[in-house]
Amino acid sequence: MEQVQLSDEASTSASSSEIASALKRGLIILRAFLTGFVRDRKSWVLVFLGILPVLFAAGANVIPTVSYPAGLFYVDFTRSVYVALLIPLYSLLLGTAALNDEIESHTIIQFVSRPIRRFEILIWRYIAAWIAGIFVAVVVTGVFFGVVTANAIIGLDLLFGTWGLCAITVAVYSSIFIMLGIAIKRPLIWGVLVTLYEQLLGILFVFLGGGPFSLSGHIAHVGSTILPYSFTIPDWAPVHSAVLLAAIALNCLLLATVIFHNKDLD
């Protein structure tokens, strides 16, 4: 009986040690990728491009000076400019470059030559892309919120709701573009086509009674629960759209893991 108990304790201890070791490796990978993001000039170009629409809006003097219409303006602007277009494009740049740049420059060899499993590299690279995308989104929407608030006081719930919707958008699109970055050549070109087509398709389906076949439609459907706007997909509850988006992201990551595991990196 004591031997069985000791065996169970040893097994538990070994499992805990393995989890701690995997977490430590993951944090090292995450730190390396995020450090690269901060040092990359393209990252700050993304931030600057995200602030440009705010400067145009402020310069054109189109921001309302009354709280209620100012809140509506903030929500509509962030949905149409950031969530519908710029955030997916950020995710495209971050996702396709997530492993593709390292593969093409052969710096990925520094990771795979160590005792680190490939799926660990991919998952932590995805998390890094997600954090980087959220960072850009938080900065640009935060600046816009500050500009709008300078004209009329609006609720902080709008800002936090925007961050939540941006986090969902980055999570879904980054998974798709990481998979494309590993699976095909010229992923950036194809990614731009996918993003623009998806957004145009999403707008088209709004006029056709919803967006059951549009990724952006389902994101907007989920977003209607955290931001005050009305968007519905017939016969779909927001939770169903959330489950679909999660399934798409998980399947893209699974496919990316399989492709990356079998990919020749030499």
N, C-alpha and C positions, 0 to 999 in steps of 0.2 A: 504494500500500500504506500509506504514511504517512498519507494523507488518510483512508482507511478507519479506521485506528487512532485518529486524532484524533477522528473522528466518533463512534466507539464510546466513547471517553473522555468526550467532551462529553455524550453521551447518558446515560452512567452518572452523571456529575456532576449533570446535571439531575434525574435520578431521585432521587438521594440528597438533593438540595436540596428536592425536592417532598415526600419522605417526612419530612424534618426539619421542614419548614413545617407539614405536616399534624399531626405529633406535637405541635408547639408550640401549634397552635390547639386541639388536643384537650386538652392539659394545662390550657390557660386555661379551657376549658369545664368540665373536671372540677373545677378549683379553685373556680369560681363556684358550681357545683351543691353541692359538699361544704361550702363556706362557708355557703350557704343552709341546708343540713341542720343544721349545728352551731348556727346562730342561731335556728332554728325551735323554738319551745317544744314542738311536737308530738313532736319527736325525743326530748326528755328525758322526755316523758310515756310514750313507748314503752319507754324504759329502766326507768322506774319501774314500769310495769305488768308488765314482765318479771321484776322482782325480787319483786313481790308474792307469787307462788306459793312462792318460796323462804322468805319470812317466814312464810307459813302453815305450810309443812312444818316449819320450825324451831319455831314456836310450838306446833304439835300434837305435838311430840316423837315423830315417826314415823321419824326418820332412824336407821338401825341404828348400833350402836357397835362392830361387828366388821367387819373389812376386806372380806371376800368378799360378805356380804349388802349392805354399804354400797355396794360397786361395782355390784352388780346394781340396787340402788335408784336410784343415780345414772343409770345407763343407761336404765332403764325410765321414770324421771321425765322425763328430757330428751327421750326419744322421744315420750312420750304428751302432755306439756305443751308443749314447745317445738317440736320438729320436726314434730309432727302438727297443731299448732294455732296457737301464737303466732307462729312464724317465718313460716308462710304468710300470716298476717294482717299481720305487719310488711311482708312483700313486697307485699301488696295495697295498703297505705297508701303505701308508697314508690313502687311501680310505677305505680299509677293517677295519683298526683300528679306523676310524673316529668316529663311534658310537659303534662298536662291543665291543671294549675294555671297554668303559664306561658301556655298558649293562652288560657284564660279571662280572665286578668288582662292579656293582650296584652304581657307582658314578653318573650315569645318573639320579638317583632318586633326586639328589640335584637340578637338573635343572627342571625336570617335576613336582616336588612338589611346584615349584614357579609359579606365574602367567605368565608362558611363554608357548605359544602354541608349540606343538611338531614340526610342520613344520618349525617354526622359528629356533628351535635347529638344525634341519637337514640342512636347507639352509645355516645357518651361519657356521655350521661345514664343509659343502662342500666348502664354500668360504675360510675357514681356511686351508683346505687340499690343495686347489688350490694355495693359497699364499705360503704355506710351500713348495709345489712341485716346484713352480717357483723359490723360494729362493735357493733351492738346485741346480736347473738347472742353474741359473744365476751364482752361485759360481763356479760350476765345469766347465761350458763352458767358463766362464771368465778366469779361471786359464789356460785352454787349449789355449784360444786366446792369452793370455800373453806369453805362451811358444812358440807358433808358431810365434808371432810377434818378439820375441827375435832372431829368425832365419831369418825372412824375413818380411818386412812390408806388412800387408794386411789391407783391408778397414774395418772401423768400421761398415759399413752396413752389413757385414757378421755376426758380433757379434749380432747386433740388430735383424737381420733376424732370427738368431738361437733362440734368446729369444722369438720372436713371435711364432715360430714353436713349441717350448717347451711349451709355454702357451696354445696353442691349444691342444697339446697332453695331458697335465695334465688335462685340463678341461674335455676332453672326457673320458679319462680312469678313472679319479676320480669319475665321475658320475656313471659309470658302477660298479666300485668296492665298492662304498658306498652302492649301491643297493644290491650287492651280500653280503656285510657284514651284512646287516640287514635281508636279506631274507633266508640265508642258514647257516648251521653249517659248520665249517672248511672252511671259505671263503678264507683263505690265500692259501690253497692247490689248490682249484678250480681256484683261481685267477692266480696262477702261470701257471696252465695248459692252461687257456684262453690266457694269455699273450704269452706264447711260441708258442701255436698253431696259434695264430693270426699273429705273426711275421713270422713264417714259411709259413703260408698261403699267407701272403703278398709277400714274396720273390718268392713263386711259381707262383703267378699270374703275376708277372713282366715278367716272361718268357712266359706266355700264352697270352700276349698282353694287360696287364693292370690289374687293381684290383677292378672291380666293386663290388665284394663280400667281399672285404678285408677292414677292418677298417683302417689298417695302409696304405693301398693303397690310400684311400681317403685323409688321413692326408698328405701323400707325395704329392698328387695332389694339395692340397691347398698350401702346402709349396713351390711348384714350382713357385708361384707368388711372394714370398718374399725372396727366396734364388736362386742363379744362378745354377740350375740344371734342367735337362729335365726329366719330368715324366708325362705321360698322361694316361688317362683312355678313351678308345674309346667311343664316343657319350656322354661324360660327360664334362661339363665346370667346371673349378675350383669353380665357385660360386655355382654350383649344389652340388658339394661335400661338400662345406661349409654348405649349408642348410641341407644336410643329417646328417652331424656330429652334428649340433645344434639340430636337431630333435631327434637324438639318446640320446644326453645328457639330453635334457628336459624330454623325456619320461622315462629315467632311474630315474631321480630325482622325477618325478611324481609318478612312481611306488614305489620308496623308501619311499615317503611321505605317501602313502596309507598303505604300510606294517608297517611302523613305528607307524602310528596312531593307528593301531589295534594290535600292538605287546604287549604282556604281559611282563612287565619289572620287575615283582616281582621274 
